Amino acid sequence: MSVAQGISQLSKIGDWVERRREIARRYDQAFADLPRIEPLGPTPDVKHAYHLYVVKLDLEGLNEDRGFVFKALRAEGIGVNVHYIPVHLHPYYHRRFNTGPGLCSNAEAAYERILSLPMFPAMSDRDLEDVIEAVNKAINAVTK
């Protein structure tokens, strides 16, 4: 991207952030009563731009792990992701500093439970509803 392209994009950022917030509000509403999934939102005093929309799975209430839910959503055509692997688990840090599992148990536990749902300003309302339906289907299928 050129500098000129970047500058031209700045005029759109307010609309993009507002669209991301609309999507986040819809996700929040959709998952408010869905057991075994918890949206990770900001504290009330924060204005979030929602670069990512992250949910945490209640694995104790599910018959499957995050990997299974991830694959189920991908099979439904949902571009779900996992952000981010704990730094101490990256191969570089393992090689350079001999870090590995067990070093940061809270980060590892969170990592095993979180998924990032699709979140982008051009996302249509139909796309949003497709994600919500797929998440409901996947979570309900594996709830104990």
C-alpha atoms as one frame of an Amber mdcrd trajectory, in Angstrom:
protein
   0.000   0.000   0.000   1.310   3.417  -0.889   1.322   6.386   1.441  -1.420
   8.000  -0.655  -3.583   4.880  -0.342  -3.004   4.795   3.391  -3.956   8.430
   3.773  -7.120   7.914   1.703  -8.098   5.041   3.986  -7.960   7.292   7.060
 -11.156   9.063   5.993 -12.982   5.715   6.228 -11.703   4.597   9.614 -14.551
   6.110  11.635 -17.161   4.258   9.573 -15.164   1.033   9.773 -14.851   1.207
  13.543 -18.567   1.952  13.882 -19.412  -1.062  11.695 -17.151  -3.270  13.813
 -18.939  -2.030  16.924 -22.319  -2.834  15.326 -21.121  -6.355  14.566 -19.790
  -6.745  18.125 -23.120  -5.593  19.585 -24.963  -8.149  17.452 -22.569 -10.918
  18.521 -22.979  -9.852  22.157 -26.772 -10.071  21.852 -26.670 -13.407  20.043
 -24.385 -15.081  22.567 -25.764 -13.528  25.752 -27.935 -16.567  26.486 -25.824
 -19.231  24.793 -24.229 -21.326  27.499 -20.650 -22.492  27.197 -19.437 -19.441
  25.281 -18.432 -16.063  26.691 -17.600 -13.020  24.578 -14.479 -11.278  25.847
 -15.380  -7.640  25.754 -13.840  -4.473  27.076 -14.460  -2.947  30.456 -17.281
  -0.370  30.488 -14.889   2.595  30.485 -13.205   1.546  27.217 -14.183   2.425
  23.644 -13.162  -0.681  21.724 -12.375  -0.706  17.994 -12.921  -4.501  17.746
  -9.987  -5.450  15.600 -10.842  -8.946  16.841 -13.959 -10.424  18.413 -12.846
 -13.114  20.836 -14.984 -15.671  22.631 -13.960 -18.023  25.425 -15.293 -21.571
  25.504 -16.379 -23.208  28.755 -14.571 -26.464  28.048 -15.824 -28.097  31.245
 -19.347 -27.875  29.827 -18.428 -29.230  26.401 -17.838 -32.759  25.158 -15.105
 -31.575  22.810 -12.126 -29.238  22.855 -11.541 -25.944  21.089  -9.963 -27.722
  18.113 -13.180 -29.621  17.480 -15.289 -26.445  17.631 -12.773 -24.693  15.371
 -13.021 -27.465  12.770 -16.818 -27.565  13.007 -17.013 -23.840  12.313 -14.532
 -24.093   9.448 -16.635 -26.946   7.993 -19.571 -24.504   7.997 -17.470 -22.036
   5.984 -16.796 -19.724   8.924 -13.370 -18.057   8.928 -12.750 -18.562  12.623
  -9.189 -18.169  13.920  -7.116 -18.462  17.065  -5.288 -15.338  18.226  -2.651
 -15.473  19.588  -0.355 -18.283  20.594   1.324 -17.416  23.902   4.738 -15.920
  23.173   6.593 -18.440  25.290   5.229 -21.262  23.101   6.603 -19.833  19.839
   9.441 -21.964  18.454  11.879 -19.026  18.506  11.454 -18.518  22.242  11.719
 -22.234  22.871  14.982 -22.403  20.935  16.430 -19.143  22.241  15.254 -19.186
  25.854  14.192 -22.811  26.395  10.605 -21.800  27.169   7.692 -24.168  26.817
   4.433 -25.453  28.230   3.893 -24.899  31.921   5.766 -21.608  32.094   2.670
 -19.387  31.879  -0.266 -21.543  32.872  -2.882 -18.749  32.742  -1.906 -17.752
  29.197  -1.920 -21.404  28.136  -5.344 -22.049  29.673  -6.783 -18.991  27.939
  -5.203 -19.982  24.634  -6.846 -23.415  24.779 -10.280 -21.813  25.216 -10.405
 -18.831  22.863 -11.558 -18.345  19.299 -11.688 -15.202  17.164 -14.870 -14.861
  15.149 -14.981 -13.079  11.792 -14.871  -9.319  12.219 -14.407  -6.930   9.321
 -16.213  -3.766   8.236 -17.408  -5.163   4.895 -19.096  -8.094   6.629 -22.722
  -8.213   5.534 -25.629  -8.743   7.904 -26.211 -12.122   6.195 -22.577 -13.087
   6.835 -23.027 -12.075  10.456 -26.154 -14.192  10.824 -24.356 -17.144   9.193
 -21.593 -16.907  11.811 -24.111 -16.698  14.646 -26.069 -19.697  13.338 -22.894
 -21.757  12.905 -21.616 -20.912  16.395 -24.978 -21.850  17.911 -25.019 -25.106
  15.959 -21.458 -26.020  16.934 -21.812 -25.149  20.616 -25.192 -26.838  20.978
 -23.819 -29.979  19.292 -21.021 -30.380  21.849 -22.695 -29.113  25.027 -22.863
 -31.778  27.740
